[in-house]
Amino acid sequence: MNWGFENRMSKLFKPDGHCFYLAMDHGYFLGATHSLENVGKTFEPLAPYCDAVFVPRGSLRNTVPPTTNVPIILRVSGGQSIASDDLTNEEWTVSIDEILRLNVSSVGYSVYLGSQHEHQTLMGLNKLVNACAPYGIPVMAVTAVGRELAQKKETRFLTMACRVCAEAGADVVKTYYCENFEEVVEGCPVPVVIAGGPKTDSQLEVLEFVHDGMQRGSAGVNLGRNIWQDACPTGMARALQAVIHEEATPKDAYDIYLSMKSKAKA
């Protein structure tokens, strides 16, 4: 390990070993989705609650203030949009020179195991790790599933996917919450963070699966739509912060959410 790598990792994980990453990278394949029309504007009130923000370079360059103190995880894979029939046909999209110029704390890259583009995306991860390692830049692998979420949200598949990504050299792995999540964590030698999945209207449900995931060994979360598309985004961010860093129960965190939502309406 070198000093630069350890310094970046110390920004991505708090002293308790936990992390709260705000996922705002959806525009790279969804376009201007609801509440992410202007990433910087949506991000500003949420910044005090999160430990890092996951964004593509376009939003970073044009909407996120360069004065921000929040660590940046740069989305560096892409190549398809929601208009395509196959979201798995991605590649490494951002050069190491650009990664260095943007001075980010980490990069995030999707791997589509079990798809027809498995080899392509997995080799891309290996090449990204090789390019980033000399500069001490941590790599977060995302166990992406395209349009096949329901079929690939099983413990056995996610355990395999996380381990394969870690063995390719990923320093952090983002994956979906599932039953027996501790098996996923135990099978992965690097920190595992939970992805949010589809938007839900139940704030308590989100807080419950995050709390359960933390109890089963997750280092934290990388959530997006269930925060910035919520009726009270700052309340949801603060509630999640309480679960992740303050050991709050889902009920206590939900009370925080309701209190902030009530104040916002006043």
Sequence and secondary structure as in RCSB ss.txt:
>XXXX:A:sequence
MNWGFENRMSKLFKPDGHCFYLAMDHGYFLGATHSLENVGKTFEPLAPYCDAVFVPRGSLRNTVPPTTNVPIILR
VSGGQSIASDDLTNEEWTVSIDEILRLNVSSVGYSVYLGSQHEHQTLMGLNKLVNACAPYGIPVMAVTAVGRELA
QKKETRFLTMACRVCAEAGADVVKTYYCENFEEVVEGCPVPVVIAGGPKTDSQLEVLEFVHDGMQRGSAGVNLGR
NIWQDACPTGMARALQAVIHEEATPKDAYDIYLSMKSKAKA
>XXXX:A:secstr
  HHHHHHHHHHS TTS EEEEE  THHHH S TT SSHHHHHTTTGGG SEEEE HHHHHHTS TT  S EEEE
 EE   TTSS TT  EE S HHHHHHTT SEEEEEE TTSTTHHHHHHHHHHHHHHHGGGT  EEEEE  TT TG
GG SHHHHHHHHHHHHHTT SEEEEE  TTHHHHHHT SS EEEE  S  S HHHHHHHHHHHHHTT  EEEE H
HHHTSSSHHHHHHHHHHHHHH   HHHHHHHHHHHHHHHH 
